[in-house]
Amino acid sequence: MTWLLLLFMIMETLMNWKQLISPIRFGMEEFHEERSDNRSEFLRDYDRLIFSSPFRRLQNKTQVFPLPGSIFVHNRLTHSLEVSCVGRSLGNNVALEILSRDPKLNTETYLSEAGHIVSAACLAHDMGNPPFGHSGENAIASFFSEGRGLALKEHLKPEEWADITNFEGNANALRLLTHQFRGRRPGGFALTYATLASIVKYPYSSSEIRNKKKFGFFISEYGNFKRIADKLGLIRLKENGMVYARHPFVWLVEAADDICYQIMDIEDAYKLKILSPEYTKELLLGYFEGERLEKLKKNMNIVEDDNEKVAYLRSAVIGKLIQECTKAFLDNEKAILNGEFKSSLISRVSDCPRKAYERCTSVAFSKIYCSKHVLDVEMAGYQVIYTLLEQMIDAVTHPEKSYSKLLIKRVSDQYEIDSPTLYGKVLAVLDYISGMTDVYALDLYRKIKGHSLPSI
């Protein structure tokens, strides 16, 4: 038997549904027990996230546009809830089809819980994001790579430096969910292994980024992720490196996010009058052709209100993309389980919706993400986060200063800002700042600058 044939045989059995979906809770393995009520462990994950403080804080974190004023647009909370709904549909659709193909998986696996697992992972996918949208991530990374934080480079290990100069909300989400903050229970949120694995969109460390832009876990959480990966049988793609294949459900979480942010950004841009009613309708109708297109036009014209027309088309597009991404997953299930699938599901949909999605993406970058509303948030976010980082990093590295003592007193005891290592101190500051809402960060910035004083 040649080594190539042996490798092929191993790859054929590396990931399987029976091992991939474990209801055991991270950090509470010894307490695992079968429940007698109707709520599965995966549904408990969903409920646990919904009722958590970090999830509630998403209501005051920017998605793309500034937080709602007179016109409602999406924030991180509404976005996450919508992604969760789409993810539940994708998980349910995929599970029903796979179980119909192989009925014995119904009793041998937890595959029927796919909808609950994917929807819970979708709820959590943005929980690690800092204030001010993606500009907040960029501000943190550039503070260390270009700003005053550059002075710390010679005092940190290369892999630690890679973590903070490539700060990533996805990696921070895994830390938030699994790290034992001071005074808290082991395992963080103590979610199931399956839900946690479904959140890690980029299952490799910052040191393995190469030509990529994102990563899935800080070096401080590598041990946690390895426990999850080993338990679920995720494929290790690099023998001596921290690189793994995605859990199959990650593809569904990613697809739900792709569907929602692209389509909802178009609708928000319409509400803010960045896109005209006719142009918005044209973009959304582009996902359809033939009889389906004509039927949509006819139904849309039953009402006169443009808001209702856009909402109707948005709903139809989301339904269409759920069907298409379900098919893309099922068509590529073998490659996904073997760790060989590389592109996104949204890029594998049929020609008409794929071209319409690409057009919406182009419009989003040219007309939405470069709009004055968005750029204003980015500029303000950079200034706020730079200032907070500058003051807090100085405080934890020079705690003997009088002003440092004042700042440190404002920080919750759960954050280990007195960590014995510089890396630990920096991560504690990032935990503190990334957990802030836009409003809280702006308020603290004004207080630090002396622009805002408490009422007397």
N, C-alpha and C positions, 0 to 999 in steps of 0.2 A: 504493500500500500504506500503510495507516494505521500509526501508531507502535504502537498496541495490538496489531495483528496481528503486526508485526515482533517486539515483545516476546514475544508468545506463541510464535512460531517459535523464538526464541532459547532460551526457557525449556524448550522441548520437547527440546532437544539439549544442555543444559548439563552434565548428569552422565551418564556412560555407564560400563558395567561394564568396558570395555576399559581405560579410563584410571584408573578408581577403584582397581584392584588392582595395585599396583606392588611387585615384589619387591626393588627397589633399597633399600639400607640408608642410613638417615639418617647423614650425616657420613662415609660411606665410598663415596660415589657413584662416585669414580674407580676403586674396586677391584671394582666389580660384575662378576661373571662367572657363567656358567652352570655349575652343579655337575653332576657325573656320578654321584653317589651317589643313594640313594633318599630322602634327607631334603630336603624343599623348604626354601626360605628361610623360609617361614612356620612350618614345624615347628621350624626352628632358633630362631626367636623364642621359641617355647614353651619349648624346652629351656634357652635362655639365661636366661629369667626364673626357671624352676624352680630352677636352680642358683645363683641370685644371692643375695647376703647380704641385701639389702633384702627380698626375698621371704621368706627364712627367718625374718627378724625378725617377720613377721606372726604367727608362732605365739605371741608374747608381747605381742600387742596386742588390746585388748578389741574385741569385736564389739558386743554389747549388754550382756550380763551380765558380772559380774566373772570374771576368768580362772578356769579349772576348779579346784575343790577336790576333794571326794569325789564330786561329781556332774559329769560331763562336759557342758559346753555349748560352743557354737561360739566360736572366736576368729577373728581376721581370716584366718588361714591356711586353716583348714578351710572357712570361708565362701568364700574365693576359689577353692579347689579345686572345691567343689560348683558354684559359679557357672560355672566353666570347663567342667565336664561338661555342664551344661544348655546353655551357649553353643555347645558343639561340636555338640550335637544340633540346635539351632536353625539353625546355619550350614549343616550338612549337608542338613537338610530343605529349606531355602530354595534352596540350590544345585541339588539334584536336580530340584526342580520347575521352576525357571527354565531349566535346561539341557534339560529334556525339552520345554519349550515352544519353545526356540530352540537346537537342537543345535550350530549353528555357533559359539556362545559357548564351547563346550568346547575349541576349538582357538584361538580368538581372544583368550581371556581366561584369567585364573587363578581363575575363579569356582568351580571344583571344589575349591579350597583354602579355601573359606569357613569350613568347620568348624575348620581349624587357625588361621585368622586370628582368628576370634571367640573361640575358646578361649584363645588367647594374650592377647588384649585383656582378657578376663575375669580372667585371672591377675593382670594389672597394674592393674586398675581401682581397687584400694584401696591401692596401694603408697605413695601420697603422704599417706595419713592419719596424723596424729600419734597419740601415745599416748592411751588412755582414750576410744576411740570418738569419736562425733560431738561429745561434750562437749569433747574436746580442740580441735577446730576452733573451737567457740564460745568457749573460753577464750582462744585466741590472738587471735581477732578482738576480743573485748571488752577484752582487756588494752590494746589500742591505742585503741579507741573510748571506753572508760570508765575504764580504769585509768591507771597511771603512764605508759604509752606514749603517752598523749594529748599529752604535752609535745613529741613529735617532729613533730606535724602541721605546724607552721609552717616546718619545715626540709625538708619533702618536697614533691614535685610532686603535684598533685591525683590523677593516675592512679596514682602510687606509693602514696599514702595509701589510695586505694580498694582496692589489692591487699591491704594488710595488715589493714585494718579489715573486710574481707570474706573473710579467709583461707579457702581452699577446698582440700580434699584432692584433688579432681580436677585443679585447676590445678597443685597441687604434684606430682602424679604425672607430668604432662607435663614439668615442670622436672627431676624426678629422672631421667627416662628420656632426656632430650635434652641437658641442660646438661653442659658440659665442666668438671667439677670439677678443681681443681688437681692436676696429675700424672696425670690420666686422659686417655683418648683422645677425639678429637673425636667429636661425635654421641652422647655418653653411652653408653647401652646399644647404640647402633647397630642399632636395630630397623628393620624394613622400614617404608616410608612407610605402607603399608596398615594394619599393626598399630597404629602410632602414631595414625593418624587415627581408628581405631575406638575409641580410648580417650577421645577428647575429647567428653564428653557435653554440654558447654555451650560451643559454638564461638564465644565472644565474650569480650571483655575485661571486667575488673571495672568499667570506666568505662561499660559498656553494660548494666549490670544492670537499671537502672530499677526495675520492680516485681518483678523476679526475685530469687532468693535466692542463686544460685550462678553461677559463671563458669568458663571452661575453661582460661585461660592468664594468667599474670602478664605485665605489660608487658615484663618482661625476656625472656620467651619468645615474644613476638609474632612476631619475625622467624623463629624456628624454625617456628612454626605456619603462618605465611604460606608458607614454602617447601613445607611438606607440602600445604597446601590448593591452592596453585598447581600443584604437580606432579600431583595427583590430580584436578584440575578441580572442586573443591568450589565451590559457588555462593556468591558474595559477596552478602549480602542488603542491605548498606548501603553505598552507593557511597563515602562518606567516613568510614566507621566500621569498627571491627574486629568485624564480625558476619558469620558464615558459616552456611550450611546444614550439618547434620550429614552425616557420611559414613553411607551406608545401614547399615553394620554396627553403628553405634552403637545403632540401635534394637534390635538383637538382643542386644547386651551389656547394655543397660538392661533388657530383658525378662528375661534370665537372672538378673540381680541382683534384680529385682522378685519373680520367682518364688521364689528361694531365701531371701532374707531374710525374706519374709513367712511362708512355710510353716515354715521352720526356727526362726524366733522362736516360733511357736506350739508346736512340738515341745519347744523348750528350756524354755518356760514350763511345759509339762506336767511335764517332768522335775524342775523346781524346785518343783513343787506349787503354782504360781501358778494354774494351770488344772487342773480335775479331769479324770480320765480320760474320763468321760462327756461333759463339755462339749467337750473336745478332739476326741473322735470325732464329735460333732455338727457342729462347725465344719468338719471335713474332709469329712464325708459331704455337706455342703451344696453341694459342687461338682458333684454328680451328681444325676440324676433318672431316672425310668423303669426300664427293665430293667437298665441299668448300675448303678444304685443298689442294686437288689435283689441283684444278683450280688455286688457288693462286700460287702454285709452278710453274705451267706451265706459267702463266702470268709473274711471277717474272723473269723467265729465258729467257724472250724475250730480256732483256737488260743484258749487261755484267758488267756494273758499279755497284759496291757494294753499293755506296751511294744511287743510284736510287732504288736498290732492298730494302734496309732498309727503305727508304722513302715510297715506295709503301706498304710495310707490315705495317709500322706504321699507314698509312692512313686507311688501312683495319681494323686494330685492333681498332682504335678509332671509326670507323663506327659501328663495332660489339658491342663495349661496350655502345655506345649511344643507340642502339636498346635494349640491355639487361637491361640497367638502366631505360629506359622508361617503359619497361614491369614490372620491379620490383616496380616502383612507382605506376603504375596503379593497379597492383595486391594487393598493400597494401594501396591504397588510403583511405579507411575507417579508418584503424588503424592510418594513418598519420593525418587525420583530427580530430581524437579523442585524439591525443597526446599519443597514446599507442605504436607507432612504435619506436624501440630503436636502431636497427642496421643500418649500412650504406647501401645504395642501391647497392654499388659495392660488398658487401658481400652476396647479394641476387641474383646475376646473376647465370646462369646455370652452371653445374659442370665443363665443359671443360674450359670456359674462367675464371671461378673463380679460378681454380687450377693454370692456367697459370699466373693470376694476383698475386696470392700468391707466385709463384715461382719468378716472377719479383721483388716482394717486398723483398724476401729473398736475391736475388742477389744484390739489391740496397743497403741493409744494410751491406752485407759482402764485396762487391767489390767497391761500389761507395761512400757511405757516410763515409767510413773509409779510402778512398784513400788519398794519400799525398796531392793532389790538394785541397781537401775539408778541411782536417785537418789544412793545412797552413792558409787558410782563417779564420778558427775558432780561431786559436791561435792569429793571427794578430788582428782579430776583438775584441777579449777579451781585448787585451792590449790597443787598441785605445779607446774603449768604457769605460773601467775602468778609464783611464786617464781623458777623457772628463767629466765623471760623478764626479770624485773626485774633479776636479778643479771647475766645475760649481756648485756643491752642496755647496762647501766651499764658493764660491762667493755669492750665494743667501742667505746663512745663516750668512755670515759675510760681508755684503756689504760695511762696513766702511773701509775695507782694501784697500790699494792702488791697489794691483794687481786685487782684486775683481772688482774694478771700471773699470779697463781696459777690463776685460772679459765681464762684463755686457754691456758695450758699443757696443760689437760685436753682441749682441742679438737683433733681431727684436722687435719692440715695441708691436707687436701683442701678444707676449708671456708674461703672467702676472707673471714675476719673482719677482715682488714686492707685491705679494699676501699677505694679512694679516695673512694667516695661513701657517704653515710649509708644510702641505699637498699640498696646492695650489702652493707653491714655487717648491716643488719637481715635481709635475705634469707639471709645466711650463718648467722645465729643460728637462723632458722626452719628452715633445712636441717638444722642440728645437732639441734635439739630435736624436730622432726617425725620424724626418723629413729630416735629412741629407742624402745625397747620400754617397756611400762608398768613393768616391773621395774627397768630401768635408770634411767628417769626418777625413780621413787620412791627408788631407792638414792642417786642424786645429790642429790635434794632433802633426804634425811636427812643426808647429809654436809655440805651447805651450811648446814643448820640446826644442825649439831653434835649431832644425835641418833644418829648412827652413826659409829663410829670403826673404822679397820682393826685387825685383830688384831695384837697385838705379841708 
